[in-house]
Amino acid sequence: MRQLFHIVFLTVLAFAAHLSATSQVSITEANGWLESAYVKFNRYNGAKTYNVYVKGGQYSSYTKIDGYLVRNYGSYGRADIVGLKAATNYAIKVVPVDNNGNEITSAAAERTGLTVKNYSRVGFAHLNFSGVGAYNNDGTLKSGAEVIYLTADNAKTVTANLSTGTFTGIQAILKAYESGNVTTPLAVRILGCINAGDVDYFGSSAEGLQIKGKSGYMQMNITIEGIGDDATIKGFGFLLRNGKSVEFRNFAVLRCMDDGISLDTQNSNVWIHNLDMFYGKAGSGDHTKGDGSIDVKDDSKYISISYCRFWDTGKSDLLGMKSETGPNYISYDHNWFDHSDSRHPRVRTMSVHVWNNFFDNCAKYGVGATYGSSVFVENNYFKKTKKPMMSSKQGTDALGEGTFSGENGGMIKSYGNYFDRSISNFSYYTQNNPASTGYDAYETTSRSAQVPSSEVTRQGGTAYNNFDTNSSLMYSYTPDAASNVPSVVTGFYGAGRLNHGDISHSFSDNTGNESTDSQVDSSLANKIDNYTSKFVGFFGDPSDTGGGGENGGENGGENGGENGGENGGEVSTEGTITCWFAKSGDPSNRFFTVSGNGSDSKGVVTVDGVTYNTCLKIETSTTIQFSTTQKMQMTLYFGPEETASIKINGNKITGSGNTYTEIIEAGSYTLTKDKSVNLFYIKLEPIQGGNTNPDPDPQPQYEPYTLTVTTAGVATLYLGFDAVIPDADFLLVTAVTQVDGTKAYFKQIKGGIIPANTGVMIFANPGEYSFQPSDVQPTEEVNSLLHGVLTQTSVSDLRALEDGAYIFVLSRGIEEYTGFKKAESTVKYIPANRAYLPVSQSVEVKTIYVSFWRQETTDIDDIKILKHENSVNTNNQIIYDLTGRRITNPGKGIYIINGQKFLFK
């Protein structure tokens, strides 16, 4: 494989400093996605290779995955598992293997609770057809499917065992299907980046790799799929002819020769989804960004193009020529037209359903209809797109600078779309508000409403064919509201590759000037022209590591899951999501959208045994954005000597030490600067039952906390979870409810539970007390003036967090007053899980004493009147007078004993 294993060996030496020195493999990221899951891990010192196992879904026990799915990225390893059924119980285990081929089981690590969802199999490609490509509708491989792994090193030498023999080289393998007698389903899995020069030869001189059937609509059952978030082809595309049941998914196309994906001549039931389409080969005139990204023509029918992202493409999608005999039904849903120019799509002759797409700053126009086509444009979101829809030679197209087409018009039905009309030169006309030249689209008041046959195009007299209201022609679907489209399409399960791929770029918004808005983005062009894969190779010899999971779906799912993913498109976040930052500030996980600068000179932070020395600088211009649809625990890790501080959706938060943890509900979040700190790591962990309507019970993740009360009989406490007050002979839990001069007044907590993140004082006999996480939420409202820390924190940091307030700490001891004293030079830190009292700088006191005197704030049980102190056993009891002083020999007066008031007369 062209010295692949020599490269791996040299890489091992070059990155020796990055190998994990811990006693266990360190998993840095794991997640479930669409019919797949992945894991990233730091390389383990002493491991030659790794065995990776999956359990859950169709696998009742741990099953080893193919060695080709376990890859070397230099400083870390990665494994992706594909062909998975939708399930919520997946687990992945990574086991290092030594030079002798023995598993180091003691160093194995696993991640559990990963959720895998179905791809959304909705659209014309799936109408009355089950299992487009090499997979069943439930996500598993079809029986007898051949799987080949395609890399830059083996594209000329890879072999496939098909029903008619063994074939070598990727184009030769695909050409075998031209004979018409190959019946083997084929999954071609792309690893890393494959350039044009890596391929054995091209079947199409115009496009690149050709997939062709012997005659029209020949069933092939082929899937071309990318593995992971960095699968890429560069310098070529695909041409499909005479094919049926072909799928393209989860890879990027850079600088294709002509079209990225071209469906030319009698194709059906083709599914193109989750692709990243970039600039094609640069040409002159209107080809500066290349030609088409995805074109469908010449009697290709029952095609679905969904969840693809078009990165500033020029001529994005052409549907139809002039020779189609029809009917040719095409569906377009949940695509992200990200600053692309035109043809979203441009339609001739065909019947096309365009729904739930995000038209994000499209420079020239959105949907164009010509030459007798019928297009239903439904529930799309048009952002800064000045010409959302046009029919040839009428309405907007017939005004101003000229037409986008000189052909006869096509009819557009429009319903439920959102238009951002703030863009300059915005133009959209309906039959209810036409221009002098007519209208762009016929706007209906419901999805099911038909366009009257009397409504025809000005050029050509074409009427809308109302295909979308014919139940025998249409598929079942449930559209998202237009207002939700941007979050769905840009979310974790949205358009483009897994984690939005490995290329990051930000565009400027349109101004409404077509000539400037449509210019090539030189920064993006430079990125894709200089793009190289970070994929190094495999660990050891991947062909030796076996893999028992590939045939897991052989007999299952052919008839199951017919409607799997019918309501797909829901934004969701599954499993633990983690993110660290490169020196440039780029996030490791595309789940997060980040704007800001990075650094590698702000110290180091260790999270879960892994050390990070690069961070994101939290500055005025820094923003971090993400969305989640379930309740999660978010933990932010800042610089080693810093106090956690940031704004979450504009609200300032502060943490204990350099970490901050908060339970967040489903929603969208933006993190911005509160003060200048450095963020090293973000962790989002799902809460058990934390869905849209969760059972509010996050406590199982916490361990009990043991508090030691010394002979002083008093301590402070601050816990990050709702805690059950222990059952003891004497244990009084109080909250500070008022400070008046030198007095602090307390209220007893009687509900049996101390609320999370509440500072309290504990009065108790000396000993150890275990505070258990509560199974129920507290019902008593406690508003304590005591604050607290979960990790040891310096007093100086706390003063900054409390806006300069003085920090008072517990002062305790026998035969002296109990209260709080100002922390001065002798007190530098507040210990973990302890409380403190912040007091405004304007209050010039050094000591604040406990007082039980005010019944309305103290809330201690009614006074018991006794004739003499001997009327109650005071031996070994904790006794206070009403000034908060600890005493041993009470005389006449009122005292607090075991949390009750006694009056000795």
N, C-alpha and C positions, 0 to 999 in steps of 0.2 A: 504493500500500500504506500509506495513512494517514501520509504524511510519513516513511516508514521511512528513506529515504535521507538526508533532512535530519537525522534522529536519528543515523545513522551518521556523517555529516560532523561534527556537533557533538561526538560521542563521540571522534572522531579528535583534535579540538582539546583536549578535556578531558583526554585521557590521553596527550598528547604526551610527557610526562615519562617515561612507561613504555615508549616505543618502544625497540627494541633499537638500540644504537649500535655494535654489532659489525659485522664485515664479512660476516656470514653470519646467516641466520635461526637463532635459538636455539630448538631443540626442548627443552621442559622435561619432557615426559612422552609416552610412546608405549607402547601395549600391544595385544595381541590379546585378544579375548574370545570370545563365542559367536556364530559366523557374522558377526563384525564385528571391527573394529579402530578405534583412534582415535589422534589425535596432538594435543598441545597445544603451542603455540609462542608466544614473545614476538613482538610486532608489530615489523616491520622499518621503520626510518625511510626514507621515500621510496616505500613500497609503497601502491598504491591498493587492490589486492586480492591474492589468492594463488591459484595453481593447485596443486592437490594431486593427486598421482599414487599409484597402488597397483600393486604387482607381486607375483606369487606366486599360488599356488592356481590359479584358472582364467585368470589373466593372465600370459602368458609374458613380457611386456614392460610397461614402465610405461604405465599407462592413466589418463587424467584422470577424476576423479570429478565428480559433479554439483556445480555451484556452490552449490546450496542446502545441501549438506552441510558447507560451509566457512563457519563462523559467527564473528561478532564478539562477544566478551565483554568489551569495554571495554579492559582492560589486556592481554588476550591473545586469541589466536585458537585455534579448535578445529575439527578436521575428524573426522567419523566415517564409516567405510566399512561398509556393510551388504551383505548378500547374498553373503557369501564362503563358499567351500568350506573345509572343514577342511584345514589344511596348516600346516607348520612353517617355511615359507620366505618369509613375507610381508615386504615392505619398503614404506615410505611415504616419499614425497619432497614437500617443501614448497618451492614456488618463488614468490618475491614478483614482482608485476607492477606496473610503473610506470604513471603517469598516461596514457601513450600506448598502453597495452595490451601493452607489450613485457615479456617475462619477463627478470628479472634473474638469469640462470642462475648467475653467479658467487657469488650469495648464497644459493643453494639449499642445503637441508639434508635429510638422510635418516636414517631409522632402519631397521635391518634385523633379521632373525632373529626376527620376531614370529610367535607361534603362535596359530592360530585353531582352535577346537574346534566340534563340532556341538552344537546344543541336544539335549537328551535326548528323543528321540522314542519314548518308552515310555509305554504306557497305552492305555486304551480308545479314545481319539480316533484312534489310529493303527492300530488293529486292522483288518487287511484293507483299509486305505486308505492311499494314498501321496500325500503333498503336501498337508497341511492348510493352507488359506489360499492366499496368492499365491506361495508358495515351494515349490520341489521339496524332497525329503527330503535332498538334499545341501547345502541352504542357499542355492542360487541361485534367482533369480526365474524364474517360469514363462514360457514363450514367450508373447510378446505382452502381458505384464502392463503395466498403466498405473500409473505412480507419481505421486502428488501429495504436495506438501509443505504441511503445514497449520501455520499460525502464527496468533497472535492478530490479526494485521493482515489476513490474507487468508481467514479462515474463511468469510466471506460472499461472497468474489469468486473463490476458487480454482476452476479449471475442470478437467474430466476428459473426455478423448475416449474414449467407450465405444463398444461395437459398434453401438448404436442412435442415437448422436449425441453432441453436446457438452453437458455439464451444468455449472451454475455454483452454487457454495455447497456446503458439505460435506453438509448434510442432503439437498439436492436430488440430489447425486451418489449418495448411498446409496439414496435413494428410487427411483432409476432401476431398481434391481434388482427392484422389486416387480412390474414388468411381466412378468417371467418369461422375457424373451428377450435379456437382456444376458449375454453370454458372456465378457466381458473380465475376467481376473484383476485385482484392484485392491490396491495397497499404499498405505495412507494413513500417511504419516510425520509424526508430531507433533514440532514443534520448539518448545522453550520451554513456556510455560504458556498454556493456552487456557481462558478463563473462559466462563461461560454466556452472558454478554452479547455475546461475540465471534461466536457462531454465527448463521447465517442464520435458522434456526428449528428447533424440536424436533418430531420425528415422534411422540414420546411425551411427554405432559404430565406423566407420573409419573416417568419415568426420564431422558429427555433425547434423545440421538441414537438413532434407531431404524434397525435393519437388518432388513429383512423380505423374505421370499420370497413368491412368488405363492401357493404352496401348501406343504404340509408337506415338510420335508427337501429343499428345493430347493438344488442345488449352486451356491455363489456364488464361492468361491475369493477371499475377502477377508481381508486382514491389516491390523489396526490396530496400528501399532507406534510406540514412542517412539524417538527418535534421541538417543544420548548418555546421560548420567546425570541429566538434569534435565527430561525430557519429562513434562508434567503436565496433567491436566484438572481443573478446579475448578468446583464448583457444579452438576455434572450427571454422568450415567453413560450406559451403553449398554443398550438393550433389543434382544435378538435374537429374532426369531420366524420359524419356517418355514425356517431356514437350515441349510445343510450346508457343511462345509469353510470354517470361519471361525476366525480366530486373533486373539487379543489378547496383546500382549507388550510389555514394557519401558517401561511408563509408570506414573505414580502417579495415584490418584484421591483428591481432597480434597473433602469436604463435598458428596457426591452428594445428589441430591434424595430418592431412595428407596433403590434398590439401586445399587451401583457397576456391576456387570455382572449383568444379569438375562437368563437363558435361559428364555424363556416360550413354550411351545407348539411341539412337534414340530421340535426341532433335533437334529442329529447331527454327529458328527465335528468337534466344537468343541474347540479347544485354548486354554486360558487359562493363561498362565505368565509368570513373572518380572515380576509386578505388585507395586506397593506400595499397599496399601489402608489409608487413614486414616479418621478419623471422618467419618460422614455428617452430614446436616442434623440439628441438635440438636432433639429434641422432648421431650415430657414422659414421665413414667413410665420404662418400660424402653427408651425411645428417646432417652435423653440423649446417646448416642453415634451416633445415627442408626439406620437399619434395617439391612437386609442388606448385606454386602459383595459376595458372589457367590452368587446363588441359581439353582438349576436345577430346573425343574418342568414339569409338563404334557407328559409323554411325550417329554422331551428325553433322548437316549440317546447312548452312545458319546462321553462327555465326559471330558476330562483337565484337571485343575486341579493345576498343579505349579509348584514353585519360586516361589510367591507369599509375600509377607510381609504379615502382618496386624498393624498397629500399634495395639494396645490397642482393637481393634474390639469392638463390643458383640455383636450377633447376626451372627456371621461368615458362616456358610454354611448355607443351607437347601437340602436336596435332596429334592424330591418334595412333592406335595400329597396328594390322596387319589383323584385321578381317573386316575392313570396305568394304562395297560393292560399295560405292560411287554412284553418285558424292557427295563429301563433300566439300563445298565451305566455306572458312573462310577468313575474312578480319581483318587485324591488322593495325591500323593507329593512329598516334599522341600519341603513348605511350612513356613514359620516363623510359628507362632502366638505372636507376641511380646507377652505380657501381655494378650492378648485375653480376652474373658469366656467366651463359650459358642458352641455350634454349630460344632464343628470336625471334621466337620459334624454337623448334626442331620438324620437320614435318615428319610424316609417311603417306603415301597413299593419302593424301589430296591435294587439289588445294588451295593455299593460296596466298593472295595478302598482301604483307608487304610494307607499304608506309608511308612516312612522320613521321617515328619514330626517336627518339633521343637515339642513342646508346652511352651513356655517361660513358666512362671508364668501359666497360664490360671486366671482367677479363679473361674469357676463350675463348668464341667465341660469335658471333652475331647470325646469322641465320644458322641452320643446316638442310640439306635435306637428307632424307634416304628413303628407301623402296618404290621407285616408285613415290614419290611425285613430284608435279610441283609447284614451288614457284617463284612468280614475286616480286623482291626486287627493289623498286622504290623510288627515291628522299628521301632517308634517310640520316641522318647525323651520321657518325661514328667518335666519338671523343676518341682518345687513346684506341681504341679497336683493338688489334693486329691481330685478325682473324675475319674479318667482316662476311665472308660467307664460308661455307664448305659443300661439297657434300661427302658423306661417301666413304672412301677408294680411294679417288683420290685428286689431287691437294695438298693443304695445309694439308688435313687430312691424307694423305699417307706419309707425310714427318715428320722428327724429332722424337718426343717422342712416336708417335703412333696415333691411331685414336680415334675420339669421338664416333664412332659407327662401329661395325663390320658387319652391315647390308648392303644390296645392296644400291646403291646410288640413290639419287633423283636429279632432274635437276633444276638448278636455272637460271632464266633470270634476268639480272641486267641492270638497266638504271637510269641515273641521280643522282647517289649517290655521297656524298662527303666523302672522306677518309682523316682523320688526320694520315698521315704516319710518324709522329714524334715519335710515341711510339716504344720502342725497340722491336725487333723481329716481326715487322709488316709483314704480309704475305697475299697477295691477287693475285690470278692468273686468267687470262681470256684466252679465246681461242686465242687471239692475242698475248698473252705473257704467255704461259703455263709453268708449271714446268715439270720436267721429268716424273712426275706422273700424268700429266694432269692439268685441270683447275678447279677452284672453282665455277665459274659462267660464263655463256655465256653473254657477254656484247653486247647490241644492240645500234644502233645509234639513235633510236627513240622509243617512247612508243609503237607505233603501229607495230613495226617490229616483225616478227615471228622468232622463233628459228627453223632452218631447221630440218626436221625429221631425217636427216642423223647424227645429233649430238645426241649421246647417252652416258649414264653414263658408266664408265669403269667397274663398278661392277653391273651387272644385266641388262645392255643394255637398260635402260629406256630413252625414248625420252620425251621432253617437250610437254605438250598437248595443249599449246597456248590458254588456257581458257580465258586469259585476252584480246585477240583480237576478241573474239566471242561476238558480240553485244547481242545475245540472252542469254548469260550467265552472262555478266558483268553489273554492276550498273554504273550510271553516277557519275563522281567525278571530282574535279579540284584540283590537288595536288599543295602544296606550293613548291617553289623552295627549294632545299636541304639546301641552305645557310640560309634560314629563319627558318628552323625547330627548332633550339634551342630556339629562342625567342618566337615562337608560342607555343611550348610544355611547356616551363617553365613560360609562361605569365599568366595573370590573368584568362583567359579562357582556360588555358592549362591543363596538366595532373594532376590527383589526385583530392582530395576533394576541395571544396570551400576554397578560400584563402590558398590553399596548406596545409590545415589541421592544427592541433594543436600540431604537433610534428616537431621540428626543429632539423636539424643535418647537419653538413658539413663533407664531405669525402675528403680524400687525393687522389691525382691523381695516376693512375697506373704507374708502372715503366716498365712494360713489362715482369715481372717475375710472371708467372701464380700462383705459389704456394703461394707467399706473397700477390699478388693482390686479391686473392680469400679468404683470411682469414676472419673470423668473426670480425666485428668491435665491440669490447667490449663496447665501449661507447654507440653505438646505441642499442646493446643488453640490456645494463643496463637500458636505457631509456624505452624500451618497456616492459621489465620485471617488472619495477616499475611504469608503467603507471597507473594513476588513473584519473578518470573524474573530471573535475571542475564543472560539472553540479550538482546543489544542488537539484532542484525539480521545482515545479510549484508555482505560486503565487495563494493563495487561493485554491479553488476547481476548477480545469480547466474544469470539466464536467458541471459546472454551468454557464460558461461564453459563452456558445453557439458557434456561428460561422456560418455566413451565406454565407461564400465564397466557401465552399467546392464543391458545385454543380454548380459553375459558368460556367463550361464548359460542362455541361450535354448534351446539344443539339447542341453545336457548335464544329466545328473543325473535325468532323469525316472524312469529305472529304476535308477539308481545310488544307493547310500547308503540303501537301504531300511531297513537297521538302523542307520543312522548314529546314534551316540549311545546305542545300546541300553544300554550300561553307563555312561551319563552320570551326573553327580553327583560324580565324583571331584574333590576339591579340588586345584587346581593353580595354579601361578604361572608365567606365561609372559612373556617379554620383560623389558626393564628397568622396574622399578617405582620411582618416585620420590615423595617427599613433602616438602612444606614446611608451615609452620604460619601460620595467621592470628593477628592480634593477640589474639584470644580464646583461642587455643590449639587451635582446630579444625584437623584435618589436611586437606591439599588432596586426599588420596587416601583413599577409604573402605576401601581394603585394610587400613589400620591403624585399630585401635580405640584411641582416646586419651582419657585422663582427665588434666586438668591445666590450668594457666593459661599464657597467652601474654604476650608483651611486644614492644614496638617500640622499646625504649630500650637494647638490649644490644649495639649496634653493627651492623655489616653483614658478611655473608659472601658471597663469590662462588663459585659452583659452575658449572663448564662455561660460563663467560662470562655467567652470569646472577647479578645481585646481589639478595640477600634481606635485608630489614631487620626482619623479624618472626621470632619464635622461640617455642619451647616451653620454659618454665622447668622444669628438672629439680628438683623438690621432693619432699618426703616423700610427698605424695599423688599424685604423677605416675606414670602407668603407660602404656606403649605395648605393644600386643599385636598379633601377626600370626602367620600360619601359611604355610608353604611346603612344597611336595611335591617340590622339587628342590634340588640343591646350588646355592648362590648366593654371590656376593661381596657382603657388606654393608659399606657405608661410611657412617659417621656424621660429620657436620660440626657442630662446636661453635663457640662464640663466638670472635672473632678473637684475643683475648689469653688464651684458656683452653687448658688441657690436657685432651684427651679423657678422660673418666672416667665410667663408668656401670656398672650391674650388668645382666648378661644372664642371665636365668633364675637370679638370685641370686648369680652369680659376678662378682666385681669385675674390670673390665678397665681398662687405661690405654693411651692411644695416644701417638703422637709428634706433638707440637704439638696443633693443634685438630682433628685428624682421627683416626679409628680405622677400620681395615679388617680384616675377618675373613671367612674362608670358613665359611659355615654349612651344615649338612646339612639335609635335609628335616625338618620338625618345627614345633612351636609355640614361640614366643618371647615373653617378657615383659621389657621394659626398665624398670628402676626406678632410683631415686636411689642413687648412691654418694657424691657430694658435690654441692654446689650449683653447677651449670653451666647453660648454655643451649644447647639443641639446635636448629639451624637447618634441617637437611636430612638426609634418609635416602635412600640409593640402594641398591637391590638389583639386582644384575646376574647373569643366568644364567651358569653355568659350562658350557662346551662338554661335552656328555655328562653334565651334572649331574642325572641322573634318579635314580630310586630305587636303581638299581645302577650308579652312574657309573663310567666309566673315570677314575681319579684323575689328571687331567691339566689343571690350571688354568693352566699356564704360558704358553700362547700369548698371553695378554693382556699380558705384561710385555716391556719392551724391555731389551736388554743394558745393563749398567752398566760404565762405564769408571772404573777406579781409578788415580789417579796416586800412585806411590811416589817420594818425594823422595830426596835424597842421604842422608837419615838411614837409609834402608833398611828402614823399618818403618811400618806404618799399621794402623788399625783399619777394620773393615768390618761393616756390618749391612744386609742386603737383605731385601725382602719376598717373595722367591721362592727356590726351590731353584736354586742356581747351580753351574755346572760350573767347577771349578778350572782356570784356563788352563794350557796346556802351555808351560813356560818353563825356561830353563837353571837358574834358581834361584828358587823361589817356595814358601815354607813357610807353610802355613795352620795356625794353632794355636788351641785353645780354652783358656780359663782354667778349670782344674778344681779348684784349691785355693788358698786364701789363708791363709798362716800368718805372722802378725806383719807383718813388712815384706817378705815374699817371696810372689810369685805363681808358681805352678807351672803348666806348660802341657802340653797333649797335642796331638800332631800329628793333623790330619784327613787320613786316607789314602784314604777311599772315593771320592775324585774329585769329590764334591759337597758343597757347603756347604748345610746345611738352611736353609730359610726362617726368618727372624726369629731368627737365631743370631748373637750377637756374637763376632767372631774377630779375631785379630791376624795380619797379613800381614807376613812377612819376605821381602824380595825385593831384587834389584838395582834401582836407580833406573830408572823408565820407566812407561809406561802399560800396564795389563792389563785386558782385556775379559772380564767375567764374564757368560756367556750363560745364559739360562733353561734349566734341565735338562728333557729329555724324559722322564726317569724319576725316580721318587722315591728319595731317599737311603736306603740300607740301614744305614748306620752311625749308631748312636745317639750324639748329641753333647749333653752337658750342660754348657754353658759358663756361667760366672758373669758373663760380660760381657753387659750389656744394650745396647740400641741405639735409635736413632731413625730414622725414615724422612723426617722433615722437620725443619728447624732448630728446636731446642727450648731454652728457657732453662733454666739450671741450677737456678734456684729452683723452677721447675715440676717438674723431675725429682726434686728433693729431696722435694717434697710427694707425688709419685707413689710414691716409694720409702720412704714412711713415715718421712721425716726422716733417712734414711741420707745420709752424705756422698758426693759425687760425685767420683770420681777420673778424671782424663783422661790421655791418653797424653803422656808426656814423652820426647822423642827428640832425638838429636843425635850427631855423631861424637865419639869420645873421651869420652863420658860414659855413665853407666848408663842403660839403657833400662828404663822401667817406667811407673808411673802416679803422678801427683801430685794432691794434693787441690785441687779447683777452688775458688779463693777469689775475691776481688773482681775479680781480673784476668781471669777466665774467666767469661763471662756466658752463652754459648750452646754447645751441642753441634751441629756441622754435620750436615746430612742424611746418612744412610747411614753414620754413624760410631758406634762403640761406646764405652761407658764402663763403669766398675767401681763399683758401689754398695757402700759399706762401712758397717757399723753405726756409730752415733754413739759407742758405747762403746769403739771402737778408736781410740786417740789416736796416730795416725801421720800423717805428711804425705806420705810417699813409699813406694810398694810396688814393689819391683824384680822384674824378670824373673829366673827361675832355671830353668836347664835340668838341674839336678843330679839330681833324683829320676827315676830311670829309669821307675818304675812310673806316674808321672804324665806325664813328658815324652814317653815313647814315641817317641823319636827313634832312628833305626837304631843298631845296635851300634857300639861304638867301633872305629875303625880305628887300629892302632898303627903309627906311622911313626918312623924313627930321628931325623929332623930336620925342622924346619919347611920346609926346602927340598925335601923329598920330594913336596910338592904345590904346585901353582901358586897362590899367594895374591894374585897381582896382580888388582886390581879386583874382589875378592871381598868379600862381606859376612861378617865374622868376629865372633863373640861369644865371650867367655869364659863360664865357667859361672855367673858372677854377673849375666849379662845385659849386660855392658859391651861396647860396640862398640869394636873395636881395629883397627889397621892393620898392626902388626908383631908377629905372635905369636912368643913365645919357647917355652920348654919348658912343657908342660902340656896340658890338655884344652881343645879349642876346638870351636865349632860353625861349620862351613863348608859353605855350600850345603845346610843341613839335615842334615848328617852330623857325627858326633863323630869328632874326630881327636885322638890322643894323640901329642904330639911329645916324644921322649925325648932 
